């Protein structure tokens, strides 16, 4: 056996091992209790479930025709995408909050309270607090994080342009019958 054949066999064995690991990882990923994770993280179960499904679908698509037996290293190399995928093909596009999301009831109330000055970001913290009379936020730290994650609130506690737009969307949705 020539040295080139030995190198090719070694490469194919490594590739087979990697393919097996990816298959096992996808299988373990499909067994995750998404509802439990979403509940403990405070995320919506549907959004987390959709994210895991999209990730699993994307991983399976990446492996279609590449990780089949018998393994052909040349075919695997040729099947690898030459260019990055288009933005529309991103399997993780639903994973992060988006500035154009419709605010939840708590987020809409927080946006309105920040806009009116009833709530402020506590100095030196990352939590919202009531100013003057009226109820304070039910989840002062969580709401501040959610508003920042969507770029609706700046680091100093002011509404951003997208935060004002989110408040307008929430008010418009709330006024519909």
LINSULNOR-V486962 format. One record per residue. RES is the residue in three letters. PHI is phi in degrees with one decimal (* if undefined). PSI is psi in radians with two decimals (none if undefined). D_FIRST is the distance of its C-alpha to the first C-alpha in whole Angstrom. Layout:
res,phi,psi,d_first
RES,PHI,PSI,D_FIRST
RES,PHI,PSI,D_FIRST
This chain:
res,phi,psi,d_first
UNK,*,2.32,0
UNK,-77.5,2.90,4
UNK,-65.8,-0.60,7
UNK,-64.6,-0.73,8
UNK,-65.0,-0.68,6
UNK,-64.7,-0.74,7
UNK,-63.7,-0.72,10
UNK,-64.2,-0.76,11
UNK,-62.9,-0.71,10
UNK,-63.5,-0.78,13
UNK,-61.5,-0.77,15
UNK,-62.8,-0.68,15
UNK,-64.9,-0.73,16
UNK,-63.7,-0.76,19
UNK,-63.4,-0.71,20
UNK,-62.4,-0.73,21
UNK,-63.1,-0.78,22
UNK,-62.5,-0.71,24
UNK,-62.2,-0.72,25
UNK,-62.8,-0.72,26
UNK,-64.6,-0.74,29
UNK,-63.1,-0.75,30
UNK,-61.2,-0.76,31
UNK,-66.0,-0.65,33
UNK,-65.7,-0.73,34
UNK,-63.6,-0.71,36
UNK,-63.4,-0.77,37
UNK,-64.6,-0.66,39
UNK,-62.7,-0.65,40
UNK,-72.4,-0.29,42
UNK,-93.5,0.01,43
UNK,-68.1,2.40,45
UNK,-82.3,1.56,49
UNK,-62.0,-0.69,50
UNK,-61.5,-0.74,54
UNK,-65.2,-0.75,54
UNK,-64.1,-0.80,52
UNK,-62.8,-0.70,54
UNK,-66.2,-0.77,57
UNK,-71.2,-0.48,56
UNK,-89.5,-0.15,55
UNK,79.6,0.24,58
UNK,-92.0,2.85,57
UNK,-73.6,2.31,57
UNK,-61.0,-0.67,55
UNK,-65.7,-0.73,55
UNK,-64.3,-0.73,54
UNK,-66.5,-0.73,51
UNK,-62.8,-0.75,50
UNK,-63.0,-0.69,50
UNK,-62.7,-0.80,47
UNK,-65.5,-0.72,45
UNK,-63.2,-0.76,45
UNK,-62.9,-0.73,44
UNK,-63.8,-0.80,41
UNK,-61.9,-0.74,40
UNK,-62.3,-0.76,40
UNK,-63.2,-0.76,39
UNK,-62.9,-0.73,36
UNK,-64.2,-0.71,35
UNK,-63.4,-0.64,35
UNK,-66.4,-0.49,33
UNK,-91.9,-0.24,30
UNK,-57.9,2.16,31
UNK,77.4,-0.13,29
UNK,-101.2,-0.80,26
UNK,-101.6,1.00,26
UNK,-112.2,2.71,25
UNK,-98.7,2.52,23
UNK,-70.4,2.54,20
UNK,-75.7,2.32,19
UNK,-119.4,1.85,18
UNK,-60.8,-0.64,18
UNK,-64.4,-0.75,19
UNK,-65.4,-0.67,22
UNK,-63.9,-0.74,23
UNK,-65.0,-0.77,23
UNK,-67.2,-0.54,25
UNK,-77.8,-0.27,27
UNK,-65.1,2.40,28
UNK,-64.1,2.37,32
UNK,-79.5,-0.45,32
UNK,-125.1,2.71,36
UNK,-63.9,2.66,38
UNK,-68.0,2.74,39
UNK,-67.1,2.78,43
UNK,-57.4,-0.63,46
UNK,-67.2,-0.32,47
UNK,-92.0,0.05,43
UNK,-66.2,2.02,44
UNK,-72.3,-0.25,43
UNK,-103.2,0.29,45
UNK,-63.3,-0.40,48
UNK,-95.1,0.03,50
UNK,-74.2,-0.55,49
UNK,-110.6,2.71,52
UNK,-63.4,2.63,55
UNK,-118.2,2.45,57
UNK,-60.8,-0.39,60
UNK,-95.3,0.18,61
UNK,-60.3,2.67,61
UNK,-82.0,2.18,64
UNK,-61.3,2.53,66
UNK,-71.2,3.04,66
UNK,-58.8,-0.82,70
UNK,-64.2,-0.72,69
UNK,-66.6,-0.72,68
UNK,-63.5,-0.75,70
UNK,-62.7,-0.70,73
UNK,-64.8,-0.75,71
UNK,-61.5,-0.75,71
UNK,-65.4,-0.73,75
UNK,-67.3,-0.67,76
UNK,-66.9,-0.72,74
UNK,-64.1,-0.66,75
UNK,-82.7,-0.24,79
UNK,90.3,0.04,79
UNK,-69.1,-0.52,79
UNK,-119.5,2.61,76
UNK,-138.5,2.82,74
UNK,-79.9,2.19,71
UNK,-61.6,2.30,72
UNK,-58.4,2.33,72
UNK,76.5,0.13,69
UNK,-130.6,-3.10,67
UNK,-120.1,0.63,65
UNK,-125.0,2.59,68
UNK,-86.0,2.61,71
UNK,-143.1,2.60,74
UNK,-75.1,2.50,77
UNK,-112.9,2.09,80
UNK,79.2,-2.50,84
UNK,-86.0,2.87,85
UNK,104.1,2.83,82
UNK,-70.7,2.64,79
UNK,-92.2,3.13,76
UNK,-68.7,2.53,73
UNK,-73.6,-0.56,71
UNK,-135.4,1.40,68
UNK,-58.8,-0.75,69
UNK,-76.2,-0.77,65
UNK,-63.4,-0.75,63
UNK,-63.5,-0.73,65
UNK,-60.8,-0.74,65
UNK,-63.0,-0.77,61
UNK,-63.1,-0.74,61
UNK,-66.7,-0.66,63
UNK,-69.9,-0.69,61
UNK,-61.5,-0.54,58
UNK,-93.8,0.09,59
UNK,62.1,0.59,61
UNK,-94.6,-0.29,64
UNK,-135.9,2.38,66
UNK,-79.4,3.01,65
UNK,-63.0,-0.43,64
UNK,-94.1,0.13,68
UNK,91.8,0.15,69
UNK,-91.4,2.58,70
UNK,-69.8,2.40,69
UNK,-86.7,3.08,67
UNK,-60.7,-0.75,68
UNK,-69.7,-0.47,65
UNK,-67.4,-0.72,67
UNK,-65.4,-0.68,70
UNK,-64.9,-0.69,69
UNK,-63.1,-0.72,67
UNK,-62.0,-0.74,71
UNK,-61.9,-0.74,72
UNK,-62.8,-0.73,70
UNK,-65.8,-0.76,71
UNK,-64.3,-0.70,74
UNK,-65.1,-0.73,74
UNK,-68.0,-0.62,72
UNK,-71.9,-0.46,75
UNK,-85.5,-0.20,77
UNK,-74.7,2.48,76
UNK,-70.6,none,78
